[in-house]
Amino acid sequence: MTFQTEDNKTDVVVPARLNTQAPIHELLANRRSPRAFSEQPIDSEKLASLFEAARWSPSSANEQPWRFIVATKDDSRVFSALVESLMEGNRRWAARAPMLVLALAQSTYTKTGTPYQHSWYDLGQSVALLSVQASALGLAVHQMGGFDADKARQLLSIPEGFEPVIVFAVGYPDQPATLPDDLRKREQAPRSRKLLQDLVYTEEWGKPSYHIRTQNSLLTQPSTN
Ligand SMILES: Cc1cc2nc3c(=O)[nH]c(=O)nc-3n(C[C@H](O)[C@H](O)[C@H](O)COP(=O)(O)O)c2cc1C
C-alpha cells in the first residue's frame, strides 16, 4: 500500500496488509490509523477540506452536534493542552503529528432541550467522513479515546452542554522506522477484522446473512431453506 504525500514528494510505503472479503473503494482501503506521522504541516486549504467534509455529514434532525477544537504547532497553547490531556501511551507518538483536534458533541437538542441520544453517533459519522477526506488528500487520522476529558474541559474552557468525546491526530503518514521499537512493531503488525459472516445477519441473530457472498471462501454455505 502506498501513501502519497503532498505534491507526490515522498511515498511512504507500508506493507499491503488489508485482507478484504469484498472490493472496497481505495480511499477506504488506504485508510488506517498510523502512529508514525511526518512533521510536515498541513496546508490551510486541505485543513479546511477536512472540516468541510465533516460539516456535510448527516445528523439527527440536522442538529450538527459536532464541534472541533483544532490546533497546529502554531497554536502552541492549545496544542500543548491537547497533548497534556492525552494518556501517556498516546502522547508519546501523537505529539509529533502536525495537528491535533478535540471533537465534542452537543448534549441536548437545541430546539427542545431534550437529551441528544445520537449526538456521539452523529459526531462519529462526521469524523468518519473527515477521515475519508483525509485519505483522499494523502493524510491520515488517528482517533484517541485515551485522553482525560475533564482535563481537556478545564484546560480549554469547554462550556456545559458539550462533551469532549475524542482527540484525533492528523498528518502525513511517515515511515514506521521513525517510531520507537515497541510502537514500530504495532505499526507493522497485520491488521485484522472480524469476518463479515460474524457481523451481518438476516434470518436469525448470529446466523450469517445469505446476502453476503464474499470473494473468498471464508463464508459458510448460505442456508437453503
Ligand atoms: C473511538 C476510538 C478510540 C480510539 N482510541 C485509541 C487510543 O486511545 N489510542 C490509539 O492508539 N488508538 C485508538 N484508536 C484507534 C484504533 O485502535 C484503530 O482504529 C483500530 O485499531 C483499527 O485500526 P485502523 O484504524 O488502522 O484500521 C481509537 C479508535 C476509535 C474509533
The ligand as an ORCA input file, in Angstrom:
! r2SCAN-3c Opt
* xyz 0 1
  C     -13.378      5.672     19.488
  C     -11.945      5.281     19.188
  C     -10.992      5.344     20.193
  C      -9.657      5.024     19.910
  N      -8.711      5.190     20.888
  C      -7.413      4.982     20.580
  C      -6.393      5.315     21.524
  O      -6.640      5.834     22.616
  N      -5.102      5.055     21.169
  C      -4.764      4.512     19.959
  O      -3.568      4.328     19.695
  N      -5.715      4.222     19.037
  C      -7.017      4.454     19.312
  N      -7.984      4.220     18.368
  C      -7.595      3.669     17.051
  C      -7.981      2.194     16.955
  O      -7.153      1.428     17.776
  C      -7.907      1.766     15.478
  O      -8.863      2.465     14.729
  C      -8.147      0.269     15.327
  O      -7.118     -0.474     15.946
  C      -8.235     -0.150     13.859
  O      -7.083      0.247     13.182
  P      -7.187      1.092     11.845
  O      -7.916      2.373     12.182
  O      -5.762      1.333     11.417
  O      -7.971      0.294     10.857
  C      -9.302      4.554     18.613
  C     -10.271      4.494     17.598
  C     -11.563      4.877     17.876
  C     -12.584      4.871     16.736
*
